[in-house]
Amino acid sequence: MSHLTKKRCRNTRNLDESARKVILEKRLASLCKEAEELSILCDIKVGVVAFTPGETKAFAWPCLTQANATINEYLACDEAKQQIKLFTQETYLQRKVDARENYIDKIEQTTEKKEMENLFNQLAWGKSIQELDARETKGLLKLFEAKQTKLNERKTKLNEHVDGNVLNQTGANDSNAGEENGGNP
């Protein structure tokens, strides 16, 4: 299993102006590369705008006009659409929690079903019904109801199948009723 390590940022306060400028350019290039990958992978519009202290010109990626257009497009949306597009950390975490709770509920239901089937098998092999507590009894009743429903469905399908075969056979006999058998019984 690989572990991602976080690079330590160098302290650039003690460096001269040209060295800091070179470091800034490298970091901005890296940031733009990450923004491009994010844009491609998530199929979203991404823009980067950075202001350097002491300079009047801003750095923009992919270019100033596209970054400006993306911001203007977002601001032109009405408040409801902006809120839909805005994905907060709280909503992200709430979705994750809800998904995890649903997963846990499914596991608990599956576990209870397996426990009841195991208990049913124990009863079939001689365990006394007096040894069961209220939860186990209720679980067994649910299991019996589910099994009874499945049996009734299978019985209905089987009866339909048998009735269909009987109708086919009587229909075949009726079509042969007017024919001569040529002396054969």
MDTraj code that builds the backbone (N, CA, C; nanometers):
import mdtraj as md
import numpy as np

residues = "MET SER HIS LEU THR LYS LYS ARG CYS ARG ASN THR ARG ASN LEU ASP GLU SER ALA ARG LYS VAL ILE LEU GLU LYS ARG LEU ALA SER LEU CYS LYS GLU ALA GLU GLU LEU SER ILE LEU CYS ASP ILE LYS VAL GLY VAL VAL ALA PHE THR PRO GLY GLU THR LYS ALA PHE ALA TRP PRO CYS LEU THR GLN ALA ASN ALA THR ILE ASN GLU TYR LEU ALA CYS ASP GLU ALA LYS GLN GLN ILE LYS LEU PHE THR GLN GLU THR TYR LEU GLN ARG LYS VAL ASP ALA ARG GLU ASN TYR ILE ASP LYS ILE GLU GLN THR THR GLU LYS LYS GLU MET GLU ASN LEU PHE ASN GLN LEU ALA TRP GLY LYS SER ILE GLN GLU LEU ASP ALA ARG GLU THR LYS GLY LEU LEU LYS LEU PHE GLU ALA LYS GLN THR LYS LEU ASN GLU ARG LYS THR LYS LEU ASN GLU HIS VAL ASP GLY ASN VAL LEU ASN GLN THR GLY ALA ASN ASP SER ASN ALA GLY GLU GLU ASN GLY GLY ASN PRO".split()
xyz = np.array([
    [0.0851, -0.1165, 0.0000],
    [0.0000, 0.0000, 0.0000],
    [0.0898, 0.1228, 0.0000],
    [0.0673, 0.2098, -0.0936],
    [0.1525, 0.3278, -0.1015],
    [0.0929, 0.4407, -0.0184],
    [0.1785, 0.5159, 0.0427],
    [0.1352, 0.6301, 0.1230],
    [0.1756, 0.7572, 0.0517],
    [0.0801, 0.8457, 0.0393],
    [0.1110, 0.9732, -0.0222],
    [0.1757, 1.0618, 0.0824],
    [0.2859, 1.1185, 0.0469],
    [0.3536, 1.2069, 0.1397],
    [0.3308, 1.3500, 0.0975],
    [0.3199, 1.4344, 0.1932],
    [0.2973, 1.5747, 0.1666],
    [0.4323, 1.6449, 0.1639],
    [0.4531, 1.7202, 0.0565],
    [0.5792, 1.7939, 0.0470],
    [0.5792, 1.9064, 0.1487],
    [0.6932, 1.9285, 0.2054],
    [0.7068, 2.0414, 0.2955],
    [0.7323, 2.1654, 0.2119],
    [0.6674, 2.2727, 0.2469],
    [0.6877, 2.3989, 0.1765],
    [0.8103, 2.4686, 0.2344],
    [0.8902, 2.5192, 0.1434],
    [1.0082, 2.5933, 0.1880],
    [0.9668, 2.7313, 0.2356],
    [1.0333, 2.7794, 0.3341],
    [1.0116, 2.9163, 0.3779],
    [1.0883, 3.0080, 0.2823],
    [1.0136, 3.0932, 0.2144],
    [1.0766, 3.1792, 0.1135],
    [1.0984, 3.3220, 0.1625],
    [1.0686, 3.3486, 0.2864],
    [1.0804, 3.4859, 0.3372],
    [1.2248, 3.5343, 0.3411],
    [1.3185, 3.4469, 0.3638],
    [1.4584, 3.4873, 0.3758],
    [1.5315, 3.4884, 0.2417],
    [1.4629, 3.4442, 0.1336],
    [1.5273, 3.4404, 0.0024],
    [1.5160, 3.5765, -0.0653],
    [1.6023, 3.5981, -0.1632],
    [1.5949, 3.7246, -0.2357],
    [1.4753, 3.7239, -0.3320],
    [1.4445, 3.8388, -0.3873],
    [1.3245, 3.8568, -0.4699],
    [1.3244, 3.7679, -0.5925],
    [1.4339, 3.7525, -0.6616],
    [1.4375, 3.6711, -0.7848],
    [1.4147, 3.5226, -0.7532],
    [1.4700, 3.4743, -0.6431],
    [1.4505, 3.3338, -0.6045],
    [1.3038, 3.3086, -0.5688],
    [1.2429, 3.4031, -0.4994],
    [1.1021, 3.3881, -0.4643],
    [1.0144, 3.3904, -0.5887],
    [1.0513, 3.4715, -0.6865],
    [0.9748, 3.4794, -0.8104],
    [0.9812, 3.3471, -0.8866],
    [1.0991, 3.2861, -0.8899],
    [1.1157, 3.1571, -0.9570],
    [1.0310, 3.0504, -0.8864],
    [1.0336, 3.0485, -0.7540],
    [0.9555, 2.9514, -0.6773],
    [0.8060, 2.9731, -0.7025],
    [0.7627, 3.1003, -0.7048],
    [0.6229, 3.1309, -0.7311],
    [0.5815, 3.0823, -0.8684],
    [0.6631, 3.1039, -0.9684],
    [0.6306, 3.0590, -1.1039],
    [0.6174, 2.9074, -1.1104],
    [0.7076, 2.8359, -1.0434],
    [0.7003, 2.6894, -1.0414],
    [0.5731, 2.6413, -0.9712],
    [0.5399, 2.7047, -0.8606],
    [0.4200, 2.6640, -0.7862],
    [0.2929, 2.6961, -0.8644],
    [0.2908, 2.8108, -0.9328],
    [0.1750, 2.8449, -1.0141],
    [0.1600, 2.7474, -1.1308],
    [0.2724, 2.7071, -1.1901],
    [0.2668, 2.6093, -1.2992],
    [0.2118, 2.4763, -1.2484],
    [0.2554, 2.4355, -1.1300],
    [0.2057, 2.3119, -1.0695],
    [0.0565, 2.3244, -1.0377],
    [0.0150, 2.4369, -0.9857],
    [-0.1255, 2.4612, -0.9543],
    [-0.2106, 2.4571, -1.0805],
    [-0.1617, 2.5161, -1.1881],
    [-0.2365, 2.5155, -1.3142],
    [-0.2487, 2.3739, -1.3702],
    [-0.1431, 2.2961, -1.3564],
    [-0.1472, 2.1571, -1.4025],
    [-0.2535, 2.0789, -1.3244],
    [-0.2578, 2.0977, -1.1929],
    [-0.3586, 2.0309, -1.1097],
    [-0.4988, 2.0782, -1.1460],
    [-0.5143, 2.2081, -1.1719],
    [-0.6453, 2.2619, -1.2094],
    [-0.6915, 2.2027, -1.3422],
    [-0.5999, 2.1867, -1.4357],
    [-0.6346, 2.1279, -1.5650],
    [-0.6776, 1.9822, -1.5481],
    [-0.6049, 1.9058, -1.4665],
    [-0.6410, 1.7664, -1.4409],
    [-0.7776, 1.7572, -1.3743],
    [-0.8036, 1.8463, -1.2797],
    [-0.9328, 1.8488, -1.2125],
    [-1.0440, 1.8797, -1.3124],
    [-1.0188, 1.9743, -1.3992],
    [-1.1178, 2.0124, -1.5002],
    [-1.1494, 1.8953, -1.5930],
    [-1.0479, 1.8229, -1.6343],
    [-1.0670, 1.7098, -1.7256],
    [-1.1341, 1.5924, -1.6550],
    [-1.0845, 1.5573, -1.5366],
    [-1.1370, 1.4404, -1.4654],
    [-1.2809, 1.4588, -1.4193],
    [-1.3162, 1.5788, -1.3762],
    [-1.4491, 1.6017, -1.3211],
    [-1.5430, 1.6693, -1.4203],
    [-1.4940, 1.7015, -1.5384],
    [-1.5732, 1.7671, -1.6421],
    [-1.6401, 1.8931, -1.5874],
    [-1.5584, 1.9787, -1.5290],
    [-1.6066, 2.1050, -1.4740],
    [-1.5204, 2.2183, -1.5254],
    [-1.5717, 2.3390, -1.5113],
    [-1.4946, 2.4569, -1.5487],
    [-1.4110, 2.4993, -1.4291],
    [-1.2827, 2.5213, -1.4535],
    [-1.1910, 2.5609, -1.3476],
    [-1.1134, 2.6819, -1.3957],
    [-1.0968, 2.7764, -1.3080],
    [-1.0143, 2.8928, -1.3374],
    [-0.9296, 2.9256, -1.2167],
    [-0.8095, 2.9750, -1.2411],
    [-0.7190, 3.0127, -1.1329],
    [-0.6830, 3.1593, -1.1518],
    [-0.7017, 3.2361, -1.0462],
    [-0.6634, 3.3771, -1.0477],
    [-0.5758, 3.4003, -0.9263],
    [-0.4577, 3.4598, -0.9486],
    [-0.3642, 3.4862, -0.8392],
    [-0.3136, 3.6293, -0.8506],
    [-0.3054, 3.6956, -0.7374],
    [-0.2544, 3.8323, -0.7319],
    [-0.1220, 3.8319, -0.6568],
    [-0.0229, 3.8885, -0.7183],
    [0.1078, 3.8989, -0.6556],
    [0.1166, 4.0353, -0.5871],
    [0.1565, 4.0378, -0.4617],
    [0.1661, 4.1675, -0.3928],
    [0.2635, 4.2618, -0.4654],
    [0.2216, 4.3836, -0.4816],
    [0.3087, 4.4835, -0.5438],
    [0.2956, 4.4912, -0.6948],
    [0.2207, 4.4004, -0.7568],
    [0.2030, 4.4040, -0.9015],
    [0.0587, 4.4388, -0.9341],
    [0.0391, 4.5074, -1.0450],
    [-0.0959, 4.5471, -1.0847],
    [-0.1612, 4.4428, -1.1726],
    [-0.0849, 4.3583, -1.2363],
    [-0.1377, 4.2566, -1.3262],
    [-0.1591, 4.1252, -1.2495],
    [-0.2758, 4.0613, -1.2715],
    [-0.3077, 3.9353, -1.2052],
    [-0.2685, 3.8189, -1.2954],
    [-0.2343, 3.7082, -1.2322],
    [-0.2080, 3.5850, -1.3045],
    [-0.3413, 3.5125, -1.3171],
    [-0.3743, 3.4642, -1.4377],
    [-0.4996, 3.3925, -1.4591],
    [-0.4740, 3.2711, -1.5468],
    [-0.5417, 3.1619, -1.5130],
    [-0.5333, 3.0414, -1.5941],
    [-0.6734, 2.9977, -1.6285],
    [-0.7060, 2.9495, -1.7429],
    [-0.6233, 2.9267, -1.8601],
    [-0.5846, 3.0581, -1.9290],
    [-0.6715, 3.1566, -1.9229],
    [-0.6343, 3.2912, -1.9621],
    [-0.7304, 3.3852, -1.8907],
    [-0.6995, 3.5117, -1.8902],
    [-0.7790, 3.6080, -1.8154],
    [-0.9228, 3.6145, -1.8669],
    [-0.9418, 3.6100, -1.9977],
    [-1.0779, 3.6189, -2.0526],
    [-1.1614, 3.4969, -2.0158],
    [-1.1025, 3.3767, -2.0225],
    [-1.1786, 3.2559, -1.9858],
    [-1.2092, 3.2517, -1.8363],
    [-1.1129, 3.2906, -1.7540],
    [-1.1367, 3.2933, -1.6093],
    [-1.2458, 3.3953, -1.5772],
    [-1.2405, 3.5097, -1.6431],
    [-1.3412, 3.6134, -1.6227],
    [-1.4786, 3.5646, -1.6693],
    [-1.4837, 3.4944, -1.7833],
    [-1.6100, 3.4414, -1.8347],
    [-1.6693, 3.3382, -1.7399],
    [-1.5870, 3.2530, -1.6817],
    [-1.6343, 3.1516, -1.5871],
    [-1.6935, 3.2172, -1.4630],
    [-1.6262, 3.3192, -1.4120],
    [-1.6763, 3.3894, -1.2937],
    [-1.8070, 3.4614, -1.3262],
    [-1.8120, 3.5281, -1.4405],
    [-1.9337, 3.5998, -1.4795],
    [-2.0507, 3.5040, -1.5016],
    [-2.0226, 3.3865, -1.5591],
    [-2.1275, 3.2861, -1.5800],
    [-2.1848, 3.2386, -1.4467],
    [-2.0967, 3.2181, -1.3499],
    [-2.1425, 3.1765, -1.2182],
    [-2.2241, 3.2868, -1.1512],
    [-2.1770, 3.4097, -1.1602],
    [-2.2469, 3.5209, -1.0963],
    [-2.3798, 3.5523, -1.1651],
    [-2.3935, 3.5175, -1.2938],
    [-2.5168, 3.5445, -1.3672],
    [-2.6290, 3.4486, -1.3273],
    [-2.5958, 3.3341, -1.2696],
    [-2.6975, 3.2390, -1.2252],
    [-2.7773, 3.3000, -1.1110],
    [-2.9038, 3.2614, -1.1010],
    [-2.9817, 3.3101, -0.9884],
    [-2.9346, 3.2419, -0.8603],
    [-2.9821, 3.2894, -0.7486],
    [-2.9355, 3.2418, -0.6181],
    [-2.9557, 3.0916, -0.6002],
    [-3.0688, 3.0380, -0.6460],
    [-3.0969, 2.8947, -0.6289],
    [-2.9965, 2.8101, -0.7052],
    [-2.9659, 2.8483, -0.8304],
    [-2.8697, 2.7714, -0.9086],
    [-2.7300, 2.7808, -0.8485],
    [-2.6951, 2.8971, -0.7936],
    [-2.5642, 2.9111, -0.7298],
    [-2.5526, 2.8171, -0.6108],
    [-2.6606, 2.8056, -0.5339],
    [-2.6571, 2.7173, -0.4178],
    [-2.6477, 2.5714, -0.4596],
    [-2.7126, 2.5367, -0.5718],
    [-2.7039, 2.3991, -0.6212],
    [-2.5612, 2.3701, -0.6660],
    [-2.5009, 2.4663, -0.7359],
    [-2.3659, 2.4461, -0.7848],
    [-2.2641, 2.4488, -0.6721],
    [-2.2963, 2.5206, -0.5666],
    [-2.2040, 2.5323, -0.4549],
    [-2.2091, 2.4035, -0.3736],
    [-2.0985, 2.3396, -0.3596],
    [-2.0914, 2.2116, -0.2906],
    [-2.0110, 2.2334, -0.1639],
    [-2.0785, 2.2446, -0.0516],
    [-2.0091, 2.2736, 0.0729],
    [-1.9566, 2.1456, 0.1360],
    [-1.8669, 2.1638, 0.2265],
    [-1.8098, 2.0488, 0.2963],
    [-1.9172, 1.9793, 0.3793],
    [-2.0089, 2.0580, 0.4347],
    [-2.1148, 1.9998, 0.5163],
    [-2.2052, 1.9080, 0.4344],
    [-2.2458, 1.9517, 0.3136],
    [-2.3321, 1.8669, 0.2314],
    [-2.2565, 1.7432, 0.1844],
    [-2.1294, 1.7594, 0.1541],
    [-2.0476, 1.6451, 0.1135],
    [-2.0420, 1.5419, 0.2254],
    [-2.0133, 1.5885, 0.3464],
    [-2.0037, 1.4969, 0.4594],
    [-2.1394, 1.4350, 0.4922],
    [-2.2470, 1.5130, 0.4789],
    [-2.3799, 1.4593, 0.5064],
    [-2.4149, 1.3491, 0.4079],
    [-2.3794, 1.3667, 0.2819],
    [-2.4040, 1.2620, 0.1822],
    [-2.3247, 1.1363, 0.2151],
    [-2.2006, 1.1544, 0.2572],
    [-2.1184, 1.0390, 0.2947],
    [-2.1787, 0.9665, 0.4155],
    [-2.2240, 1.0430, 0.5150],
    [-2.2842, 0.9830, 0.6346],
    [-2.4120, 0.9083, 0.5979],
    [-2.4965, 0.9690, 0.5139],
    [-2.6207, 0.9034, 0.4724],
    [-2.5931, 0.7738, 0.3973],
    [-2.4955, 0.7773, 0.3079],
    [-2.4605, 0.6566, 0.2327],
    [-2.4101, 0.5480, 0.3270],
    [-2.3292, 0.5847, 0.4241],
    [-2.2745, 0.4872, 0.5194],
    [-2.3861, 0.4301, 0.6067],
    [-2.4816, 0.5137, 0.6482],
    [-2.5931, 0.4651, 0.7291],
    [-2.6794, 0.3672, 0.6501],
    [-2.7031, 0.3961, 0.5221],
    [-2.7789, 0.3028, 0.4379],
    [-2.7060, 0.1702, 0.4252],
    [-2.5752, 0.1755, 0.4084],
    [-2.4940, 0.0542, 0.3978],
    [-2.5030, -0.0268, 0.5276],
    [-2.4948, 0.0411, 0.6404],
    [-2.5024, -0.0269, 0.7703],
    [-2.6400, -0.0899, 0.7894],
    [-2.7465, -0.0187, 0.7505],
    [-2.8821, -0.0744, 0.7608],
    [-2.8953, -0.2017, 0.6783],
    [-2.8415, -0.2008, 0.5565],
    [-2.8487, -0.3202, 0.4719],
    [-2.7737, -0.4364, 0.5359],
    [-2.6574, -0.4079, 0.5921],
    [-2.5793, -0.5142, 0.6576],
    [-2.6552, -0.5686, 0.7784],
    [-2.7161, -0.4801, 0.8571],
    [-2.7921, -0.5259, 0.9743],
    [-2.9107, -0.6125, 0.9326],
    [-2.9804, -0.5737, 0.8257],
    [-3.0929, -0.6533, 0.7779],
    [-3.0467, -0.7903, 0.7297],
    [-2.9362, -0.7925, 0.6560],
    [-2.8828, -0.9191, 0.6072],
    [-2.8398, -1.0072, 0.7242],
    [-2.7759, -0.9466, 0.8236],
    [-2.7311, -1.0221, 0.9405],
    [-2.8494, -1.0807, 1.0163],
    [-2.9536, -1.0000, 1.0355],
    [-3.0714, -1.0498, 1.1065],
    [-3.1378, -1.1634, 1.0296],
    [-3.1447, -1.1498, 0.8974],
    [-3.2045, -1.2556, 0.8164],
    [-3.1251, -1.3857, 0.8303],
    [-2.9930, -1.3755, 0.8247],
    [-2.9090, -1.4944, 0.8386],
    [-2.9242, -1.5562, 0.9770],
    [-2.9303, -1.4705, 1.0816],
    [-2.9477, -1.5219, 1.2176],
    [-3.0798, -1.5984, 1.2303],
    [-3.1857, -1.5436, 1.1714],
    [-3.3166, -1.6093, 1.1811],
    [-3.3171, -1.7408, 1.1034],
    [-3.2532, -1.7439, 0.9878],
    [-3.2445, -1.8697, 0.9136],
    [-3.1652, -1.9736, 0.9923],
    [-3.0583, -1.9303, 1.0581],
    [-2.9793, -2.0199, 1.1417],
    [-3.0634, -2.0711, 1.2588],
    [-3.1403, -1.9813, 1.3207],
    [-3.2268, -2.0198, 1.4309],
    [-3.3348, -2.1179, 1.3838],
    [-3.3897, -2.0923, 1.2652],
    [-3.4887, -2.1825, 1.2065],
    [-3.4288, -2.3219, 1.1888],
    [-3.3064, -2.3279, 1.1383],
    [-3.2395, -2.4579, 1.1221],
    [-3.2145, -2.5255, 1.2558],
    [-3.1793, -2.4474, 1.3583],
    [-3.1595, -2.5055, 1.4910],
    [-3.2900, -2.5645, 1.5450],
    [-3.4010, -2.4945, 1.5189],
    [-3.5306, -2.5471, 1.5626],
    [-3.5643, -2.6760, 1.4896],
    [-3.5291, -2.6813, 1.3622],
    [-3.5558, -2.8024, 1.2841],
    [-3.4731, -2.9188, 1.3362],
    [-3.3579, -2.8905, 1.3934],
    [-3.2720, -2.9973, 1.4449],
    [-3.2947, -3.0263, 1.5923],
    [-3.4011, -2.9698, 1.6498],
    [-3.4371, -3.0123, 1.7842],
    [-3.4264, -2.9077, 1.8930],
    [-3.3900, -2.7840, 1.8638],
    [-3.3850, -2.6817, 1.9674],
    [-3.5274, -2.6520, 2.0128],
    [-3.5467, -2.6336, 2.1436],
    [-3.6795, -2.6094, 2.1991],
    [-3.7220, -2.4652, 2.1717],
    [-3.8488, -2.4492, 2.1377],
    [-3.9008, -2.3157, 2.1084],
    [-3.9135, -2.2320, 2.2357],
    [-3.9151, -2.2963, 2.3524],
    [-3.9227, -2.2246, 2.4797],
    [-3.7925, -2.1500, 2.5106],
    [-3.6836, -2.1850, 2.4442],
    [-3.5549, -2.1206, 2.4691],
    [-3.5424, -1.9849, 2.3983],
    [-3.6399, -1.9489, 2.3145],
    [-3.6308, -1.8263, 2.2354],
    [-3.6761, -1.7058, 2.3160],
    [-3.6107, -1.5925, 2.2924],
    [-3.6566, -1.4687, 2.3538],
    [-3.7536, -1.3979, 2.2584],
    [-3.8033, -1.2807, 2.2978],
    [-3.9060, -1.2104, 2.2199],
    [-3.8533, -1.1670, 2.0830],
    [-3.7306, -1.1167, 2.0770],
    [-3.6738, -1.0718, 1.9493],
    [-3.6608, -1.1876, 1.8521],
    [-3.6130, -1.3001, 1.9010],
    [-3.5974, -1.4178, 1.8151],
    [-3.7330, -1.4682, 1.7661],
    [-3.8326, -1.4632, 1.8529],
    [-3.9662, -1.5081, 1.8140],
    [-4.0233, -1.4182, 1.7052],
    [-4.0096, -1.2863, 1.7225],
    [-4.0586, -1.1925, 1.6205],
    [-3.9837, -1.2120, 1.4888],
    [-3.8539, -1.2326, 1.4990],
    [-3.7743, -1.2556, 1.3782],
    [-3.8163, -1.3818, 1.3056],
    [-3.8428, -1.4855, 1.3812],
    [-3.8890, -1.6114, 1.3206],
    [-4.0252, -1.5944, 1.2552],
    [-4.1135, -1.5171, 1.3186],
    [-4.2449, -1.4929, 1.2588],
    [-4.2306, -1.4194, 1.1254],
    [-4.1414, -1.3226, 1.1205],
    [-4.1160, -1.2526, 0.9933],
    [-4.0622, -1.3487, 0.8886],
    [-3.9694, -1.4337, 0.9300],
    [-3.9111, -1.5310, 0.8379],
    [-4.0177, -1.6275, 0.7870],
    [-4.1046, -1.6749, 0.8773],
    [-4.2124, -1.7652, 0.8364],
    [-4.3057, -1.6972, 0.7373],
    [-4.3392, -1.5696, 0.7623],
    [-4.4268, -1.4964, 0.6707],
    [-4.3628, -1.4824, 0.5331],
    [-4.2337, -1.4513, 0.5305],
    [-4.1640, -1.4373, 0.4025],
    [-4.1604, -1.5702, 0.3285],
    [-4.1317, -1.6768, 0.4005],
    [-4.1267, -1.8088, 0.3371],
    [-4.2656, -1.8510, 0.2897],
    [-4.3702, -1.8200, 0.3678],
    [-4.5070, -1.8521, 0.3292],
    [-4.5457, -1.7768, 0.2020],
    [-4.5054, -1.6513, 0.1918],
    [-4.5344, -1.5717, 0.0727],
    [-4.4661, -1.6317, -0.0493],
    [-4.3398, -1.6711, -0.0335],
    [-4.2674, -1.7332, -0.1452],
    [-4.3325, -1.8646, -0.1869],
    [-4.3738, -1.9437, -0.0875],
    [-4.4396, -2.0709, -0.1194],
    [-4.5711, -2.0476, -0.1942],
    [-4.6480, -1.9497, -0.1514],
    [-4.7743, -1.9190, -0.2192],
    [-4.7498, -1.8723, -0.3626],
    [-4.6450, -1.7933, -0.3842],
    [-4.6119, -1.7501, -0.5198],
    [-4.5740, -1.8699, -0.6067],
    [-4.4929, -1.9592, -0.5526],
    [-4.4531, -2.0784, -0.6284],
    [-4.5731, -2.1679, -0.6571],
    [-4.6639, -2.1794, -0.5598],
    [-4.7842, -2.2605, -0.5783],
    [-4.8714, -2.2025, -0.6892],
    [-4.8864, -2.0702, -0.6901],
    [-4.9660, -2.0046, -0.7936],
    [-4.9050, -2.0264, -0.9306],
    [-4.7742, -2.0095, -0.9423],
    [-4.7057, -2.0308, -1.0707],
    [-4.7189, -2.1751, -1.1169],
    [-4.7054, -2.2684, -1.0245],
    [-4.7172, -2.4095, -1.0584],
    [-4.8578, -2.4424, -1.1052],
    [-4.9584, -2.3892, -1.0356],
    [-5.0971, -2.4120, -1.0766],
    [-5.1245, -2.3526, -1.2138],
    [-5.0716, -2.2345, -1.2412],
    [-5.0890, -2.1727, -1.3726],
    [-5.0237, -2.2591, -1.4799],
    [-4.9055, -2.3115, -1.4498],
    [-4.8325, -2.3961, -1.5444],
    [-4.9111, -2.5253, -1.5723],
    [-4.9619, -2.5875, -1.4654],
    [-5.0390, -2.7115, -1.4806],
    [-5.1683, -2.6837, -1.5565],
    [-5.2392, -2.5771, -1.5228],
    [-5.3632, -2.5422, -1.5928],
    [-5.3362, -2.5138, -1.7400],
    [-5.2256, -2.4486, -1.7695],
    [-5.1892, -2.4217, -1.9087],
    [-5.1628, -2.5505, -1.9842],
    [-5.0954, -2.6467, -1.9230],
    [-5.0690, -2.7761, -1.9874],
    [-5.1973, -2.8550, -2.0089],
    [-5.2892, -2.8506, -1.9116],
    [-5.4156, -2.9219, -1.9242],
    [-5.4964, -2.8632, -2.0391],
    [-5.4994, -2.7302, -2.0508],
    [-5.5727, -2.6668, -2.1598],
    [-5.5122, -2.7027, -2.2946],
    [-5.3806, -2.7072, -2.3019],
    [-5.3148, -2.7436, -2.4275],
    [-5.3466, -2.8872, -2.4671],
    [-5.3488, -2.9778, -2.3689],
    [-5.3774, -3.1178, -2.3988],
    [-5.5226, -3.1375, -2.4412],
    [-5.6167, -3.0719, -2.3750],
    [-5.7575, -3.0873, -2.4129],
    [-5.7834, -3.0217, -2.5467],
    [-5.7158, -2.9145, -2.5770],
    [-5.7301, -2.8501, -2.7072],
    [-5.6788, -2.9401, -2.8179],
    [-5.5714, -3.0135, -2.7930],
    [-5.5159, -3.1055, -2.8921],
    [-5.6090, -3.2242, -2.9118],
    [-5.6702, -3.2735, -2.8045],
    [-5.7642, -3.3850, -2.8149],
    [-5.8887, -3.3438, -2.8898],
    [-5.9361, -3.2212, -2.8692],
    [-6.0555, -3.1728, -2.9381],
    [-6.0316, -3.1603, -3.0873],
    [-5.9138, -3.1219, -3.1288],
    [-5.8860, -3.1064, -3.2723],
    [-5.8763, -3.2422, -3.3412],
    [-5.8441, -3.3484, -3.2698],
    [-5.8343, -3.4825, -3.3274],
    [-5.9658, -3.5594, -3.3178],
    [-6.0681, -3.5035, -3.2538],
    [-6.1909, -3.5773, -3.2272],
    [-6.2665, -3.6129, -3.3552],
    [-6.2677, -3.5327, -3.4574],
    [-6.3441, -3.5598, -3.5792],
    [-6.2697, -3.6424, -3.6805],
    [-6.1455, -3.6772, -3.6604],
    [-6.0665, -3.7515, -3.7565],
    [-6.0865, -3.9019, -3.7360],
    [-6.0743, -3.9734, -3.8453],
    [-6.0795, -4.1190, -3.8336],
    [-5.9422, -4.1690, -3.7952],
    [-5.9396, -4.2739, -3.7194],
    [-5.8108, -4.3259, -3.6739],
    [-5.7571, -4.4353, -3.7628],
    [-5.8232, -4.4713, -3.8676],
    [-5.7730, -4.5687, -3.9641],
    [-5.7635, -4.7081, -3.9065],
    [-5.8496, -4.7453, -3.8157],
    [-5.8505, -4.8773, -3.7588],
    [-5.7589, -4.8913, -3.6399],
    [-5.6869, -4.7877, -3.6033],
    [-5.5998, -4.7935, -3.4860],
    [-5.6799, -4.7515, -3.3622],
    [-5.6555, -4.8162, -3.2502],
    [-5.7300, -4.7815, -3.1280],
    [-5.6937, -4.6451, -3.0748],
])
top = md.Topology()
chain = top.add_chain()
for i, resn in enumerate(residues, 1):
    res = top.add_residue(resn, chain, resSeq=i)
    for name in ("N", "CA", "C"):
        top.add_atom(name, md.element.get_by_symbol(name[0]), res)
traj = md.Trajectory(xyz[None], top)
